[in-house]
Amino acid sequence: MHTQTGTPVRTALADPLSRTATVSPPRPDHLPGLECLAPLSREDVWLQDALLGPFSGDILEYLALARATGGPVLDLGSGAGRLAVPLARQGFTVDAVDRDGRSLHRLLDWARRLGPRVRERITATRTDLLGLRLHRPCRLAVMAGSMIAAVPPGSRPRVLREIAGHLQPHGALAFDYTAHDAVELAEHPHRAWSFEVPRFDGVTEWVVARQDFDPVAMREHITYAIERSEPAGSRSSCVTTGKWIVNSLDLHRDLRAAGLRVADERQHRLDERTRSVLLVCRTDT
């Protein structure tokens, strides 16, 4: 899903703009997604937090769903606990699942700092969603931060069936994804951003991000050219991540095949080309 290299920053920063691209000014309220990229090093944590920060409003929606369904809650692709820890603080038992051990370590460390009552409500499991094997039922399963885009379309039916098979009566699966306008995607398959990563450790970090879409293969490739400066000198790196473009018709077909029906759908527009979609799904029984 992702790689990191020591690419010289001059080359890395030039490359995202070397082909025709729609170049946007810095957008602090909506940056290209790093949702599927687990931190590869201690340095990457700042970038990931900056990219996930604009999505923090969804925490309130998922908390409201948890209050409506009750727990336990299954947080798939939990990362460093952006959703799992607030849920535990609200009294819910949470099974946090992620493939990245460093992220789970951050999650558990955060929970411990909040006290034993929060920490004891969280179980952390390191596993990839593609090999998901659940052992406990849940009342609410969530895949926040567009984690569904990390699952290849060919593997999605099995993952959805696994989740549906472990939902308790009146339980729900809730997840969000980015829906792209097909015409705009075909006309503007290359987009670029530049922005500064907020840091509070004396390091200045600038990023040029490029999104490349392949509408035929339904793939999205994102490259982040990073330059970090501090009194001792400058460092550069290049991080890449790959995701799948979610087709709504295919997704709804896979949900039905897994025995899930869409009980609620909420949308809001991110920009002129994309919408954020939240689906709440329930079993047929």
C-alpha positions in Angstrom: 0.0 0.0 0.0 2.8 2.4 0.7 6.5 3.0 0.3 9.1 5.5 1.5 12.3 6.5 -0.1 15.1 9.0 0.4 14.3 10.8 -2.9 16.1 14.2 -3.1 13.5 16.8 -2.4 14.3 18.9 -5.4 13.5 16.0 -7.7 10.5 15.0 -5.6 9.0 18.4 -5.5 9.4 19.0 -9.2 8.0 15.6 -10.3 4.4 16.1 -9.1 4.1 19.1 -11.4 6.1 17.8 -14.3 2.9 16.6 -16.1 -0.4 18.4 -16.7 -2.2 18.6 -13.3 -4.9 20.6 -11.7 -2.8 22.6 -9.1 -4.7 23.9 -6.1 -3.5 26.3 -3.4 -3.1 25.0 0.2 -6.5 23.8 1.6 -6.3 23.4 5.3 -9.9 22.2 5.4 -9.4 19.4 2.9 -6.1 17.8 2.1 -5.4 14.8 -0.1 -6.1 11.6 1.9 -3.5 9.7 3.8 -6.2 7.6 5.4 -4.7 4.3 4.4 -1.1 5.1 5.2 0.1 3.9 8.6 3.0 5.8 10.0 6.3 4.4 8.7 8.5 6.3 11.2 8.1 8.7 14.1 8.4 11.6 11.6 5.4 10.5 9.5 3.1 10.8 12.5 2.9 14.6 12.1 1.9 14.3 8.4 -0.7 11.6 9.1 -2.3 13.7 11.9 -2.4 16.8 9.6 -4.2 14.8 6.9 -6.6 13.1 9.2 -7.3 16.2 11.2 -9.9 17.7 8.8 -11.9 14.5 9.1 -12.2 14.8 12.9 -15.8 16.0 12.6 -16.9 12.4 11.8 -16.1 11.4 15.4 -19.3 13.0 16.6 -21.3 11.1 14.0 -19.8 7.8 15.0 -20.3 8.5 18.7 -24.0 9.2 18.0 -24.3 5.9 16.2 -22.6 4.1 19.1 -25.1 5.7 21.5 -28.0 4.5 19.3 -26.8 1.0 18.8 -24.8 0.3 22.0 -21.5 -1.6 22.3 -19.3 -3.4 21.9 -17.8 -1.4 19.0 -15.4 -2.8 16.4 -13.1 -0.2 15.0 -11.6 -1.5 11.7 -8.5 0.4 10.6 -8.3 2.1 14.0 -4.9 3.7 13.4 -3.7 5.6 16.5 -7.1 5.7 18.1 -8.7 8.8 16.6 -12.1 7.1 17.1 -11.4 4.2 19.4 -10.2 6.3 22.3 -13.1 8.8 22.3 -15.5 5.9 22.2 -13.8 4.2 25.2 -13.8 7.5 27.1 -17.6 7.6 26.5 -17.9 4.1 28.2 -17.9 1.8 25.1 -16.0 -1.4 24.9 -13.9 -1.2 21.7 -12.1 -3.8 19.6 -9.5 -1.8 17.7 -8.0 -3.5 14.6 -5.2 -2.2 12.5 -2.3 -3.6 10.5 0.3 -1.2 11.9 1.9 -2.0 15.2 3.2 1.5 15.7 -0.2 3.0 15.4 -1.7 0.5 17.9 1.1 1.3 20.3 0.2 5.0 20.1 -3.5 4.1 20.7 -2.8 2.1 23.8 -0.3 4.7 25.1 -3.0 7.4 24.7 -5.6 5.2 26.5 -3.2 4.5 29.4 -2.5 8.2 29.9 -6.3 8.7 30.3 -6.5 6.2 33.1 -7.2 2.5 33.7 -11.0 2.7 33.1 -10.3 3.9 29.5 -7.5 1.5 28.9 -9.4 -1.6 30.1 -12.2 -0.9 27.6 -9.9 -1.3 24.6 -8.6 -4.5 23.0 -6.1 -3.9 20.2 -5.5 -6.5 17.5 -2.8 -6.3 14.8 -4.1 -7.7 11.5 -4.7 -6.7 7.9 -8.3 -6.2 6.8 -7.8 -8.6 3.9 -7.1 -11.4 6.4 -9.8 -10.3 8.8 -11.1 -13.1 11.1 -13.4 -11.9 13.8 -13.9 -13.9 17.1 -16.3 -11.7 19.0 -19.7 -10.2 18.1 -20.2 -6.5 18.1 -23.2 -4.1 18.0 -21.5 -1.5 15.9 -18.7 -2.0 13.3 -17.0 1.1 11.9 -14.6 1.7 9.1 -13.8 5.5 9.4 -11.5 7.6 7.4 -12.4 6.0 4.0 -10.8 2.7 5.1 -13.1 0.9 2.6 -10.9 2.3 -0.1 -8.0 0.3 1.2 -9.8 -3.0 0.5 -9.5 -4.2 -3.1 -12.9 -4.7 -4.9 -12.2 -8.4 -5.3 -11.7 -8.8 -1.5 -14.5 -6.5 -0.4 -17.4 -9.1 -0.5 -15.5 -11.5 1.8 -14.6 -8.7 4.3 -18.2 -7.4 4.3 -19.5 -10.9 4.9 -17.1 -11.4 7.8 -18.3 -8.2 9.4 -22.0 -8.9 8.8 -21.7 -12.4 10.3 -20.5 -10.9 13.6 -23.1 -8.1 14.0 -25.5 -8.6 16.9 -29.2 -8.3 16.4 -30.1 -4.6 15.6 -26.4 -3.9 15.1 -24.9 -1.8 12.3 -21.9 -1.4 10.0 -21.0 2.3 9.4 -18.3 3.6 7.1 -17.5 6.5 4.9 -15.8 6.9 1.6 -15.0 9.6 -1.0 -17.3 9.6 -4.1 -15.7 11.1 -7.2 -17.6 12.6 -10.2 -16.7 10.3 -13.1 -16.6 13.0 -15.8 -14.4 15.3 -13.7 -12.2 12.3 -12.8 -11.6 11.5 -16.4 -11.0 15.1 -17.4 -8.7 15.9 -14.4 -6.9 12.7 -13.4 -3.9 14.6 -12.0 -4.1 17.0 -9.1 -1.6 18.6 -6.8 -1.4 20.4 -3.5 1.3 22.1 -1.4 0.9 22.7 2.3 2.8 23.1 5.5 2.4 20.4 8.2 1.7 21.9 11.6 4.5 20.8 14.0 5.4 21.9 17.5 8.8 20.4 17.8 11.0 23.0 16.1 10.8 21.3 12.7 9.4 23.0 9.6 7.8 20.6 7.2 6.5 21.3 3.7 4.8 18.9 1.5 3.9 18.7 -2.2 1.2 16.1 -2.7 0.1 14.7 -6.1 -2.9 12.5 -6.8 -3.0 10.4 -9.9 -6.2 8.6 -10.8 -6.7 5.7 -13.1 -10.4 5.5 -13.8 -10.0 2.3 -15.9 -8.2 0.3 -13.2 -10.2 2.2 -10.4 -6.9 3.1 -8.7 -5.7 6.2 -6.9 -2.0 6.8 -6.3 -0.8 9.6 -4.0 2.8 10.9 -3.8 4.0 13.1 -0.9 7.3 14.9 -1.5 8.4 16.1 1.9 11.1 18.6 3.1 11.8 18.9 6.8 14.1 21.7 8.0 15.6 22.3 11.5 18.6 24.1 12.8 20.8 21.1 12.2 19.9 20.9 8.5 17.3 19.7 6.0 16.0 16.3 5.3 13.8 15.0 2.5 11.7 12.0 1.7 9.0 10.7 -0.6 6.0 8.7 0.7 3.5 7.1 -1.6 0.2 5.3 -0.9 -2.3 3.5 -3.2 -6.0 3.3 -2.8 -9.0 2.0 -4.7 -11.6 4.3 -6.2 -15.0 3.3 -4.7 -17.7 2.8 -7.3 -21.1 3.3 -5.6 -23.0 0.7 -7.7 -20.4 -2.0 -7.1 -20.3 -1.2 -3.4 -24.1 -1.5 -3.0 -24.0 -4.8 -4.9 -21.4 -6.1 -2.5 -23.3 -5.0 0.5 -26.5 -6.8 -0.7 -24.4 -9.9 -1.4 -23.1 -9.8 2.2 -26.7 -9.6 3.6 -26.5 -5.9 4.4 -29.0 -3.2 3.5 -28.3 0.5 3.6 -30.5 2.0 6.4 -29.1 5.5 6.2 -27.0 7.5 3.7 -25.5 10.9 4.4 -23.5 13.0 2.0 -21.7 16.3 2.0 -19.7 17.9 -0.8 -15.9 18.3 -0.3 -15.3 20.3 -3.4 -16.7 20.6 -6.9 -15.5 17.1 -7.8 -15.9 15.0 -4.7 -18.4 14.1 -2.0 -18.0 12.4 1.3 -20.6 9.6 1.8 -21.4 8.0 5.1 -23.4 4.7 5.0 -25.1 3.0 7.9 -25.9 -0.6 7.0 -27.8 -3.3 8.9 -28.4 -7.0 8.4 -31.6 -8.3 6.8 -32.5 -10.2 9.9 
